[in-house]
């Protein structure tokens, strides 16, 4: 099992598209949750930040099992649309910022379920 927190920068002028993207995921939650099974994704949350200078970021927090399928290999319409939004919104020149895990607090009874 691995936990991750990663930051991505949103391209300037794409806030409305990010709104649409997040609404799409929320409005299709039953199908979105089905896509997590193949990825062995136990928890995935997306957070949004608009910094004081107006720069917008999306943060992905996840708890994932080892050996899951990649979202890029999925045939799901949810994953295909998700990647379309990604390409429209995420700044490829910024890359990603992975935060260093310091402490993971997951009770053993929950870990055992993974």
FENURBEL-V526813 format. One record per helix or strand of 3 or more residues. SS is the DSSP state (H for helix, E for strand). FROM is the first residue (numbers start at 0). LEN is the number of residues. Records with the same first field share a line. If there is no record, write none. Layout:
SS->FROM-LEN, FROM-LEN
This chain:
E->1-9, 40-10, 55-9
H->14-13, 28-11, 70-3, 76-13, 107-4
